[in-house]
């Protein structure tokens, strides 16, 4: 029996040795959230390949909480307080998309309890720009970021905003949301923004 026990012990050692480096890899968690342009993005083709280029030796974990046509008030619990300042209608329905972010993050960090970085990627704002909530947008988005850093217990959480496109360049509310997104990033030491104007190729009345 002793040779068999030794053999089994050696095999166990080899298995542990083979998988140990993977367990020791730095882990980067990305939260992908927003409305239609985020909801329609396939992470396996639109996100994962680029993340692999950035972190070729590390492990990248991501999840997406997004749905088309949704206003920012469905991510911000304190929306009604904000809305009151700007004479906007209060939210009737409950906050829909914030809690799922916390729940999914909690599940992932059970497996990866000490991620090297956490990054919040946000692609949203067209609904607020076209729906009359542009005046409150900056305050709401700043609060969303603050809340996430607090509730995820990651004050070092990175922020990446995909600025809404120039689909309505002459509309003041649209310009205001684009401006707010830029200002938030400029005021955030861990923030960055992505210009997506080159993806605005929708054709209307024969004009791009």
C-alpha positions as CSV (number, residue, x, y, z in Angstrom):
1,X,0.0,0.0,0.0
2,X,2.8,2.4,0.7
3,X,3.9,2.7,-2.9
4,X,0.3,3.4,-3.9
5,X,0.0,6.0,-1.2
6,X,3.2,7.7,-2.3
7,X,2.0,7.7,-5.9
8,X,-1.3,9.2,-5.0
9,X,0.4,11.9,-2.9
10,X,2.7,12.7,-5.8
11,X,-0.2,13.0,-8.2
12,X,-2.0,15.3,-5.7
13,X,1.1,17.4,-5.5
14,X,1.3,17.8,-9.2
15,X,-2.3,18.8,-9.5
16,X,-1.9,21.4,-6.8
17,X,1.2,22.7,-8.4
18,X,-0.4,23.0,-11.7
19,X,-3.4,25.0,-10.5
20,X,-1.7,27.1,-7.8
21,X,-0.3,29.7,-10.3
22,X,-3.8,30.3,-11.7
23,X,-5.1,30.9,-8.2
24,X,-2.3,33.4,-7.6
25,X,-3.0,35.4,-10.7
26,X,-4.0,39.0,-10.1
27,X,-7.7,39.4,-10.7
28,X,-9.4,42.5,-12.3
29,X,-13.2,42.9,-12.0
30,X,-15.1,44.9,-14.6
31,X,-18.7,46.0,-14.0
32,X,-20.4,46.8,-17.3
33,X,-23.6,48.8,-16.9
34,X,-25.9,51.2,-18.8
35,X,-28.7,51.2,-21.4
36,X,-29.0,50.1,-25.0
37,X,-25.4,50.5,-26.2
38,X,-24.1,48.5,-23.3
39,X,-27.0,46.0,-23.3
40,X,-26.4,45.3,-27.0
41,X,-22.6,44.8,-26.6
42,X,-21.5,41.2,-26.6
43,X,-18.7,41.1,-24.0
44,X,-17.1,37.9,-25.4
45,X,-16.3,39.7,-28.6
46,X,-16.6,43.4,-27.7
47,X,-14.8,43.4,-24.3
48,X,-12.9,40.3,-23.4
49,X,-10.4,40.4,-26.3
50,X,-9.4,44.0,-25.4
51,X,-9.2,43.2,-21.7
52,X,-6.9,40.2,-22.5
53,X,-4.6,42.6,-24.4
54,X,-4.4,44.9,-21.4
55,X,-3.9,42.1,-18.8
56,X,-2.3,39.2,-20.7
57,X,-0.9,37.5,-17.6
58,X,-3.8,38.3,-15.2
59,X,-7.4,37.1,-14.9
60,X,-10.2,39.3,-16.0
61,X,-13.7,38.8,-14.6
62,X,-16.7,40.8,-15.8
63,X,-20.4,41.0,-15.6
64,X,-23.1,43.1,-17.2
65,X,-26.2,44.8,-15.8
66,X,-27.8,46.7,-18.6
67,X,-31.0,47.3,-20.4
68,X,-32.0,49.5,-23.3
69,X,-33.9,52.8,-22.8
70,X,-33.4,53.1,-19.1
71,X,-32.9,56.4,-17.2
72,X,-30.3,56.9,-14.6
73,X,-32.9,57.1,-11.8
74,X,-33.2,53.3,-11.9
75,X,-29.7,53.1,-10.6
76,X,-29.8,55.8,-7.9
77,X,-31.8,55.2,-4.7
78,X,-31.7,58.9,-3.8
79,X,-33.2,60.0,-7.1
80,X,-36.3,61.5,-5.6
81,X,-34.2,63.8,-3.4
82,X,-32.3,64.9,-6.5
83,X,-35.4,65.3,-8.6
84,X,-36.9,67.7,-6.1
85,X,-34.0,70.1,-6.6
86,X,-34.7,70.3,-10.3
87,X,-38.5,70.2,-10.3
88,X,-38.5,66.7,-11.9
89,X,-41.0,64.0,-11.4
90,X,-40.1,61.6,-8.6
91,X,-39.4,57.9,-9.3
92,X,-42.5,55.8,-8.7
93,X,-40.9,52.4,-9.3
94,X,-38.1,50.9,-7.2
95,X,-34.5,51.2,-8.2
96,X,-34.0,48.3,-10.5
97,X,-30.3,48.0,-11.5
98,X,-28.3,48.9,-8.5
99,X,-28.9,46.0,-6.2
100,X,-28.1,43.4,-8.9
101,X,-24.7,45.0,-9.3
102,X,-24.0,44.5,-5.5
103,X,-25.3,41.0,-5.6
104,X,-23.3,39.9,-8.6
105,X,-20.1,41.5,-7.2
106,X,-20.6,39.8,-3.8
107,X,-20.9,36.4,-5.6
108,X,-17.7,37.0,-7.6
109,X,-15.7,38.2,-4.7
110,X,-16.5,35.0,-2.8
111,X,-14.4,33.3,-5.4
112,X,-12.0,36.2,-5.8
113,X,-11.9,37.9,-2.4
114,X,-9.0,40.3,-3.1
115,X,-9.2,41.6,-6.7
116,X,-6.3,43.8,-7.7
117,X,-8.7,46.3,-9.4
118,X,-12.3,47.0,-9.8
119,X,-13.6,49.1,-12.8
120,X,-17.0,50.5,-13.4
121,X,-17.8,50.9,-17.1
122,X,-20.8,53.1,-17.8
123,X,-22.6,53.6,-21.1
124,X,-25.8,55.4,-20.5
125,X,-27.3,58.9,-20.7
126,X,-29.3,59.1,-24.0
127,X,-32.6,58.5,-22.2
128,X,-31.9,61.3,-19.7
129,X,-30.7,63.6,-22.5
130,X,-33.9,63.1,-24.5
131,X,-36.3,62.7,-21.5
132,X,-35.8,66.1,-19.8
133,X,-33.6,64.9,-16.9
134,X,-30.3,66.4,-18.1
135,X,-30.1,69.1,-15.4
136,X,-30.0,66.4,-12.7
137,X,-27.7,64.0,-14.6
138,X,-24.4,65.0,-13.2
139,X,-25.4,64.9,-9.6
140,X,-27.1,61.6,-10.1
141,X,-24.2,60.0,-11.8
142,X,-21.7,61.3,-9.3
143,X,-23.9,59.9,-6.5
144,X,-24.1,56.5,-8.3
145,X,-20.3,56.3,-8.4
146,X,-20.0,57.4,-4.8
147,X,-22.5,54.8,-3.7
148,X,-20.7,52.0,-5.6
149,X,-17.4,52.8,-4.1
150,X,-18.9,52.7,-0.7
151,X,-21.1,49.6,-1.0
152,X,-18.5,47.6,-2.9
153,X,-15.9,48.7,-0.3
154,X,-13.7,49.8,-3.1
155,X,-12.9,53.5,-2.7
156,X,-10.2,52.9,-5.4
157,X,-12.8,51.7,-8.0
158,X,-11.9,53.0,-11.5
159,X,-14.4,54.7,-13.7
160,X,-14.8,54.6,-17.4
161,X,-17.6,56.5,-19.1
162,X,-18.6,56.0,-22.7
163,X,-19.7,59.6,-23.5
164,X,-23.0,59.6,-25.4
165,X,-22.6,60.2,-29.1
166,X,-23.2,63.4,-31.1
167,X,-26.4,62.1,-32.5
168,X,-28.2,65.3,-31.5
169,X,-25.5,68.0,-31.5
170,X,-27.9,70.9,-31.5
171,X,-30.1,69.8,-28.7
172,X,-29.2,71.6,-25.4
173,X,-30.1,68.7,-23.1
174,X,-28.0,66.3,-25.2
175,X,-25.0,68.7,-25.0
176,X,-25.6,69.0,-21.2
177,X,-25.3,65.3,-20.6
178,X,-22.2,65.0,-22.8
179,X,-20.7,67.9,-20.8
180,X,-21.6,66.4,-17.5
181,X,-20.0,63.1,-18.4
182,X,-16.7,64.8,-19.3
183,X,-16.8,67.0,-16.1
184,X,-17.3,63.9,-13.9
185,X,-14.2,62.3,-15.4
186,X,-12.2,65.5,-15.1
187,X,-13.0,65.7,-11.4
188,X,-12.3,62.1,-10.7
189,X,-8.7,61.0,-10.2
190,X,-9.6,57.4,-11.2
191,X,-11.8,58.3,-14.2
192,X,-11.5,58.1,-17.9
193,X,-13.9,58.6,-20.8
194,X,-14.3,57.2,-24.3
195,X,-15.3,59.2,-27.3
196,X,-17.8,57.2,-29.3
197,X,-18.8,59.8,-31.9
198,X,-17.1,57.8,-34.6
199,X,-19.7,55.0,-34.0
200,X,-22.6,57.3,-34.6
201,X,-23.3,56.1,-38.2
202,X,-27.1,56.0,-38.0
203,X,-28.7,57.3,-41.2
204,X,-31.6,59.7,-41.1
205,X,-33.2,61.2,-44.2
206,X,-30.3,60.0,-46.3
207,X,-27.7,61.7,-44.0
208,X,-25.4,60.0,-41.6
